[in-house]
Amino acid sequence: MNLILLGAPGAGKGTQAEVICDKLQIPAISTGNILREAVKNGTELGIKAKGYMESGALVPDEVVIGILKDRIAGDDCKNGFILDGFPRTVPQAEALEKMGVVIDKVIEIFVPDEKIEQRLSGRRVCEACGASYHVDYKPSKVDGVCDKCGGKTVQRKDDQPETIKERLRVYHEQTAPLKDYYAKRGKLTVVEGQEEVADTTKLTLKAIEA
Ligand code: AMP
C-alpha cells in the first residue's frame, strides 16, 4: 500500500508515520529527515538544502523529487511506503504520477494554525534518532535527553517562532492545494488531529482501513 500523509508542519505526520509503519510493516519516508541528515553530514545535498530549510522555505522541487525517486527504488519499498512530507507542491505530486507511483490513500492530519504554533515552538527532537518530544505535552523523562536512545534533544532551527510563521505561510500557499488535487482523484480522507496521539492514531488507522 502506498500512502501519503498530508498536513501542516507539526500536525503530527511524523508520529503517525512511525506508528503506521510498524503496523503495516512498510517504511515511512520523510524527505525532511533525509534532508536534515544531509545537512548534518555536510554533503553536497545538505549544503544546497540548508539555507532553504533554515528560513522555512521549500527545497526546490527537482532536488526533492530526485531524493524521493532514489529512495522509493529501494528494495524495502517493494510492498509499499508511507510518504511523510512529500509531495509538498503540485509539481511534486505530478512527478510521482510520472514515475508510475499509484497512491492508494492520502490522509490529511488537520490541526488549526494556532495549535500548530504552540506545538512547534515547544517541540524538541533527538539529534541522534529523530524522536520527537514537546516541553509541555510530551516531555522526555530527563530534560534534554532522549528516552529512546539517550541522545541530546534540541530545538530545530526551523521551530523558532518567525520561521514557524513562514513555514505555515508556505504550507497554505504551496502545499494546501494538494488537498484539492487528491480530493478530485477520490483519494483524500481528513483526520482531525486529537489532543492525544493515540486518539489520532485510531482515526488514522480507521481511515487507512476504510
Ligand atoms: P519537515 O521535517 O517535513 O517539516 O521538513 C523540513 C524542511 O525540509 C521543510 O521546511 C523544507 O525546507 C524541507 N522539505 C522537506 N520535504 C520537502 C519537500 N517535499 N519539498 C520541499 N522541501 C521539503
Residues whose N, C-alpha, C, O or C-beta is under 5 A from the ligand:
A	BS01	AMP	P9 T31 G32 N33 L35 Y52 M53 G56 A57 L58 V59 V64 D84 G85 F86 P87 R88
